[in-house]
């Protein structure tokens, strides 16, 4: 049995901009789970299509109820293959991704097609499909449900990451994440504490001069 999921996303940027952002989207505040990205193969076909294959390393936290039965490396990391075809003539980009690690436990295949939105040619439409399966006897249904829930969360983060990168490309100020805001406040607090310490040290030094 395979869990199937499909959805349509919309980015309010041109197809050309989205294609550029696709290659520039790591790192961003919504992709901390992506550790590395390496190009394995790339060529331009006689039909002027760009064909690429990349290897992505991602964190891959297993369900807590499964972690005790898995090796530490298996419970923490996953390797993903990403194939992509950019067709500038037909203005489409198609990607296919699948995991090559832990595939027996859970296999996730995703196909995305990026094309110009028919209702607004300045926007880009993403048609996304995913197939989630598991071959673990007795646990396959639970793992598929877990995988589907995680995939939906991942899609939401992917879209936010795209929007963040596109905003930076277009010279806008992307909305700060909670982590960024917290980091800034921490820096402000540390700076204030440092200045206060300097003042106290200066006052103590002055008192010693008059003793």
C-alpha positions in Angstrom: 0.0 0.0 0.0 1.3 3.5 -0.9 0.2 6.8 0.5 -0.4 9.4 -2.3 -0.4 13.1 -1.8 -0.9 16.0 -4.3 -1.1 19.7 -4.0 -0.7 22.9 -6.0 1.4 25.8 -4.8 1.7 29.3 -6.0 4.7 31.7 -5.9 4.1 35.3 -6.8 7.3 35.6 -8.8 8.1 34.9 -12.5 9.1 31.5 -13.7 12.6 32.7 -14.5 13.0 34.1 -10.9 11.8 30.9 -9.4 14.2 28.8 -11.5 17.1 30.9 -10.3 15.8 30.7 -6.7 15.6 26.9 -7.0 19.4 26.7 -7.2 20.0 29.4 -4.6 17.4 28.3 -1.9 19.9 26.7 0.4 20.6 27.8 3.0 17.6 29.7 4.3 16.0 30.0 7.7 13.4 27.3 6.8 15.9 24.7 5.6 18.1 24.0 8.6 17.5 20.3 8.0 19.5 20.4 4.7 23.2 19.8 5.6 24.9 19.5 2.3 24.2 19.7 -1.5 26.5 18.3 -4.2 26.1 18.2 -7.9 26.7 14.7 -9.3 25.9 15.3 -12.9 24.9 18.2 -15.2 24.6 18.7 -18.9 22.8 20.8 -21.5 21.0 18.5 -24.0 20.8 19.2 -27.8 17.3 20.5 -27.2 18.8 23.1 -24.8 17.4 21.6 -21.7 19.4 21.7 -18.5 19.6 18.2 -16.8 21.0 17.9 -13.3 21.4 15.4 -10.5 22.2 16.4 -7.0 22.9 14.6 -3.8 21.4 16.2 -0.7 22.2 15.3 2.9 19.4 16.1 5.4 18.7 15.5 9.0 16.1 12.8 9.3 14.7 12.4 12.8 12.9 9.1 13.1 9.7 8.8 15.3 10.7 8.6 18.9 9.0 5.2 19.2 11.5 3.9 16.5 14.7 5.6 17.5 15.7 3.0 20.1 15.7 0.2 17.4 17.8 2.1 14.9 21.5 2.9 14.6 22.2 6.5 15.6 23.3 7.5 12.0 20.1 6.0 10.5 17.9 7.8 13.0 19.6 11.2 12.3 20.6 11.5 8.6 19.2 10.7 5.2 20.6 11.0 1.6 18.3 12.3 -1.1 18.7 12.2 -4.9 17.3 15.1 -6.8 16.9 15.0 -10.6 15.8 18.1 -12.4 15.1 19.1 -16.0 14.8 22.8 -16.9 13.1 23.4 -20.2 13.4 27.1 -21.2 11.6 26.7 -24.4 8.4 25.3 -22.9 9.0 27.2 -19.6 8.8 24.2 -17.3 11.1 22.8 -14.7 10.5 19.2 -13.5 12.1 17.7 -10.4 12.0 14.2 -9.1 13.5 13.4 -5.6 13.7 10.2 -3.7 15.6 8.9 -0.6 18.4 6.3 -1.1 18.9 5.7 2.6 16.4 3.9 4.9 14.3 3.2 1.8 13.1 -0.1 3.2 11.8 1.6 6.4 10.2 4.5 4.4 10.4 5.5 0.8 9.4 9.0 -0.3 9.2 9.9 -3.9 8.3 13.4 -5.0 7.6 14.9 -8.4 7.2 18.7 -8.9 6.5 20.6 -12.1 7.1 24.3 -12.1 5.2 26.2 -14.8 3.8 29.6 -15.5 0.5 30.2 -13.8 -2.3 30.3 -16.5 -4.2 33.0 -14.6 -1.3 35.3 -14.0 1.8 35.0 -16.3 3.9 36.8 -13.7 3.4 34.0 -11.2 4.7 30.5 -11.0 2.6 27.4 -10.3 4.0 24.3 -8.6 2.2 21.0 -9.1 3.5 18.6 -6.5 2.9 14.8 -6.1 4.3 12.4 -3.5 4.3 8.7 -2.9 5.1 7.3 0.5 5.6 3.6 1.2 7.1 1.3 3.8 8.1 -2.4 3.7 8.5 -2.8 7.5 6.2 -5.6 8.4 3.6 -4.7 11.1 4.7 -1.0 11.1 4.2 0.1 7.5 0.8 1.8 8.0 2.1 3.8 11.1 5.3 4.8 9.2 3.4 5.9 6.2 1.1 8.1 8.3 4.2 9.6 10.0 5.8 10.1 6.6 2.8 11.8 5.2 2.5 14.2 8.1 6.2 15.1 8.0 6.0 15.6 4.2 3.1 18.1 4.5 5.1 20.0 7.1 8.1 20.0 4.8 6.1 21.3 1.9 5.0 24.3 4.0 8.6 25.0 5.0 9.8 24.6 1.4 7.3 27.3 0.2 8.4 29.7 2.9 12.0 29.1 2.1 11.3 29.9 -1.6 9.5 33.1 -0.6 12.4 34.1 1.6 15.0 33.6 -1.1 12.9 35.3 -3.7 12.3 38.3 -1.5 16.1 38.6 -1.0 16.7 38.3 -4.8 14.1 41.1 -5.4 15.7 43.4 -2.8 12.8 43.2 -0.3 13.3 42.6 3.4 11.9 39.1 4.1 10.0 38.7 7.4 12.3 37.7 10.2 11.9 34.3 11.7 11.4 33.8 15.4 15.0 32.4 15.7 16.4 35.5 13.9 14.5 37.8 16.2 15.6 35.9 19.3 19.2 36.1 18.1 19.0 39.8 17.6 17.5 40.3 21.1 20.2 38.1 22.6 22.9 40.3 20.9 21.2 43.4 22.2 21.1 42.0 25.7 24.8 40.9 25.6 25.8 44.3 24.3 23.9 46.1 27.1 25.5 43.8 29.7 28.9 44.5 28.2 28.4 48.3 28.4 27.1 48.0 31.9 30.1 46.0 32.9 32.4 48.7 31.4 30.6 51.4 33.4 30.9 49.5 36.7 34.6 48.8 36.0 35.1 52.5 35.2 33.3 53.6 38.4 35.3 51.1 40.5 38.6 52.4 39.0 37.6 56.0 39.8 36.8 55.1 43.4 40.3 53.5 43.7 41.9 56.7 42.5 40.3 58.7 45.2 41.0 56.2 48.0 
